[in-house]
Every structure is written in structure tokens, then in C-alpha cells.
Amino acid sequence: MLKRLFASRRVQVLLGALIAAYLKLVHRTSRFAIEPADVYETMDADLPVILTFWHGQHFLAPFIKRPYHRAKVLISRHRDGEINAQAAERLGIGTIRGSGDTKGRHHIKGGSAAFREMVATLEDGTNVALTADVPKIAKRAGLGIVKLAQFSGRPIIPVAIATSRRIDMKSWDKASVNLPFSRGAAVAGDPIRIAADADRKTQEAVRLQVEAALNACQARAYQIVDGEGVDGR
């Protein structure tokens, strides 16, 4: 019954609207610190960019977009993804539907088509946002985002967002549900680039660089909102 309920278009639209409204409440009632302070000046010089987050730590990502930015986010074709897509659209973010697969079944989940659409989106001057994790493997960056940067020629910007008031879930991605009236932090790392002719060894090195940068951003974001000595894990 629940599967049929969540498969209903009306229910998906309603839930998407409720999620968007809730996230707006969290953002409006919280005060955010941004690091580095000149992140927008630095990022704007490189537009369009590939923004990446850890899965489960990305719910407030739409609010880092400035009014003059164009952006789309990669969201899976799963029914839960449809709810997320509805929320993203209401928050002014376009969507690209599809996801990778640990067994290589990209044709089933739309990963190949989504990859081509992301490259085209970047070529059109629009930023692309996506989580870096390998599906269902938390805090391990996949090669997909590295290859996107390689094919598009655009830099990867690692980002972490945290709030002092939150519910830390026990899901595979250890998602954090941000709560209103929080201290917040948005931390961005240095741009990460890869040459178009990079070999597999270089791809792996850049993948590890993305992983390390995201972990560093997350540790710093949690340090800001929770105090010294907290690493966010």
C-alpha cells in the first residue's frame, strides 16, 4: 500500500512541496557562516562548475546558489528521487534524472544518458551538482564525477553544509536532517581539475583527492557548528 501511495503523482508533488517548504524554513531561521569568505568570487571566475557533496549531507545545497547562477542537480529515477526532484524544482534547481550503478547497469538507471546530459548542461554554461558517493557506499567517491570533469573540462568544487541542530540518521549514508534555528556552515574546497587525456592512474589520484577534500570540508563545517574537536563523523 505504501509503495502504491508513494508512486502516486499527486503524493509525490505534495511531498516535494512540503520538503521544499521545510528546507526554506530551516534556511530562513538559521544563520550561516561561509568559508572561504571569497568563495563566490573564486567560483564565479570558473563558471560553470561541478558542485559535489556527500550523500545525506546535501539537503540545504539549493541555498548556496545565488540568483544569477544557473544550476541543475543529478537525481535518481527512483520514486523517492521523484519526490526530491519536485522539491528541487520548487527551490529553483533544474533536474537531470539518472544514477550510476555498482554493477555497471547504467542503461537501467539512466546513468549513461544522464552523463551525456550533464556534459551538455555544463557546455551550455549551467552548473551541475551531484553527490560523489558510490551508490550505497558512504563517503567513497566514485569515478563518475572525475570522468564528468575530464569530459567537460570543468572544475569540481567540493562542498559541505552542516547545522548545529540536526537529526543524524542510521541510514547507509548517515544522513543528517537539518533542523530550524541552527548555526550553519557552508564550506567549499579548492577547485579540483583533471586533464582531458588523463590516464586511469591519474583518474584514481583525482578520485582520492575529491574524497579527501569532501572529508576535509565536512570536518571543518562540523567544527564550525559544533565547536573545536568535532570532526562530523
C-alpha positions in Angstrom: 0.0 0.0 0.0 2.8 2.4 0.9 4.6 1.7 -2.4 1.4 2.5 -4.3 0.9 5.6 -2.3 4.4 7.0 -2.9 4.1 6.1 -6.6 1.1 8.4 -6.9 2.0 11.6 -8.8 -0.2 13.7 -6.5 1.5 12.4 -3.4 5.0 12.9 -4.9 4.1 16.5 -5.8 2.7 17.2 -2.3 5.7 15.6 -0.5 8.1 17.5 -2.7 6.3 20.8 -1.9 6.4 20.0 1.8 10.1 19.2 1.8 10.9 22.4 -0.1 8.8 24.4 2.4 10.6 22.8 5.3 14.0 23.4 3.9 13.2 27.0 3.3 12.1 27.2 7.0 15.5 25.8 8.1 17.4 28.2 5.9 15.4 31.3 6.9 15.7 30.6 10.6 19.4 29.7 10.6 22.5 31.8 10.4 25.2 30.5 8.1 29.0 31.1 8.1 30.6 30.6 4.7 34.2 29.6 4.1 36.2 30.8 2.4 34.7 34.3 2.6 35.6 34.9 -1.1 34.2 31.6 -2.4 31.7 33.2 -4.7 34.3 35.4 -6.3 36.6 32.4 -6.8 33.9 30.1 -8.1 32.3 32.7 -10.4 35.6 33.1 -12.2 35.4 29.4 -13.1 31.7 29.0 -14.1 30.2 26.7 -14.9 31.4 24.3 -12.2 30.7 20.8 -10.9 29.5 21.1 -7.3 29.7 17.9 -5.2 28.6 16.8 -1.7 28.5 13.7 0.3 25.1 11.9 0.1 22.9 12.7 3.0 24.7 16.0 3.7 23.3 17.8 0.7 19.7 18.8 1.7 20.5 22.5 2.0 22.6 22.6 -1.2 20.0 24.6 -3.2 20.5 27.6 -0.9 24.2 28.1 -1.9 23.0 29.1 -5.3 23.0 32.9 -6.0 20.2 34.4 -8.1 22.4 34.8 -11.1 23.5 31.2 -11.1 22.0 28.5 -13.3 22.1 25.1 -11.8 20.9 21.5 -12.3 21.2 18.6 -9.9 21.5 14.9 -10.7 18.6 12.9 -9.1 17.9 9.2 -9.5 14.9 7.9 -11.3 13.6 6.0 -8.2 10.2 7.1 -6.9 12.0 8.7 -3.9 14.0 10.6 -6.5 10.8 12.0 -8.0 9.9 13.5 -4.6 13.4 15.0 -4.4 13.1 16.3 -7.9 9.8 18.0 -7.1 11.5 19.7 -4.1 14.5 20.8 -6.1 12.3 22.3 -8.8 10.4 24.3 -6.2 13.7 25.6 -4.9 14.8 26.9 -8.3 17.1 24.0 -9.3 16.7 22.1 -12.6 17.0 18.3 -12.6 18.8 15.6 -14.5 17.4 12.2 -13.9 19.6 9.1 -13.6 22.2 7.5 -11.5 25.2 5.2 -11.6 25.2 1.5 -10.6 27.8 -0.5 -8.7 27.1 -3.5 -11.1 27.6 -1.4 -14.2 23.9 -1.4 -15.2 23.9 2.2 -16.3 21.3 1.6 -19.0 18.8 0.5 -16.3 19.2 3.5 -14.1 19.8 6.0 -16.8 23.4 6.7 -15.9 24.7 6.9 -19.4 22.0 9.3 -20.7 22.4 11.4 -17.5 26.1 11.6 -18.0 25.7 12.9 -21.5 23.1 15.4 -20.3 25.4 16.7 -17.6 28.2 17.3 -20.1 25.7 19.1 -22.4 24.4 21.1 -19.4 28.0 22.3 -18.5 28.7 23.1 -22.1 25.6 25.3 -22.0 27.1 27.3 -19.1 24.9 25.8 -16.4 26.4 24.4 -13.1 25.8 20.8 -12.3 25.5 19.4 -8.7 25.7 15.8 -7.7 26.7 13.6 -4.7 30.1 12.0 -5.1 29.5 8.7 -3.3 29.4 5.4 -5.0 25.7 4.2 -4.7 25.1 2.8 -1.3 28.7 3.2 -0.2 29.0 6.2 2.0 32.0 8.5 1.9 33.7 6.8 -1.0 33.9 8.9 -4.1 33.2 7.3 -7.4 35.0 7.7 -10.7 31.8 9.2 -12.3 32.4 12.7 -11.1 36.1 12.5 -12.1 35.1 11.4 -15.6 32.5 14.2 -15.8 35.2 16.8 -15.0 37.5 15.1 -17.6 35.0 15.0 -20.4 33.6 18.5 -19.7 36.8 20.3 -18.8 35.1 21.9 -15.8 36.5 22.0 -12.2 35.0 20.1 -9.3 34.1 22.2 -6.2 33.7 20.0 -3.1 31.2 21.5 -0.6 29.9 20.5 2.9 26.9 22.0 4.7 26.2 21.4 8.4 23.8 22.7 11.1 24.2 22.7 14.8 20.7 21.4 15.3 20.1 18.2 13.3 19.0 14.6 13.5 21.7 12.1 12.5 20.1 9.1 10.9 21.4 5.5 10.9 20.9 5.1 7.2 23.7 3.8 4.9 24.7 7.4 4.2 24.4 8.6 7.8 22.2 11.4 6.5 21.7 14.5 8.7 18.2 16.0 8.8 18.8 19.7 9.4 16.6 21.5 11.9 15.4 25.1 12.1 17.0 27.8 14.4 20.5 26.5 13.9 24.0 27.7 13.5 25.0 26.7 10.0 28.2 26.4 8.0 28.9 26.0 4.3 32.5 25.2 3.5 34.0 24.8 0.0 37.3 23.3 -1.0 39.7 24.4 -3.8 38.8 23.6 -7.4 39.9 20.2 -8.5 40.8 19.7 -12.2 41.8 16.9 -14.4 43.2 16.9 -17.9 41.2 15.6 -20.8 43.9 13.0 -21.6 44.4 11.8 -18.0 45.0 8.0 -17.7 43.4 5.6 -15.2 46.2 6.2 -12.6 45.6 9.9 -12.7 41.8 9.4 -12.6 42.2 7.4 -9.4 44.5 10.0 -7.9 41.9 12.7 -8.6 39.1 10.5 -7.2 41.1 10.2 -3.9 41.6 14.0 -4.0 37.9 14.6 -4.2 37.3 12.1 -1.4 39.9 13.8 0.9 38.6 17.3 0.0 35.0 16.4 0.9 36.1 14.9 4.2 38.1 18.0 5.0 35.2 20.3 4.1 32.8 18.2 6.2 35.1 18.1 9.2 35.5 21.9 9.0 31.8 22.5 8.7 31.0 20.4 11.7 33.8 22.1 13.6 32.3 25.5 13.0 28.8 24.5 14.1 29.7 22.1 16.9 32.9 23.6 18.2 36.5 22.6 18.3 37.5 19.0 18.2 34.4 17.7 16.5 35.1 16.0 13.1 31.5 15.5 12.0 31.6 11.7 11.8 
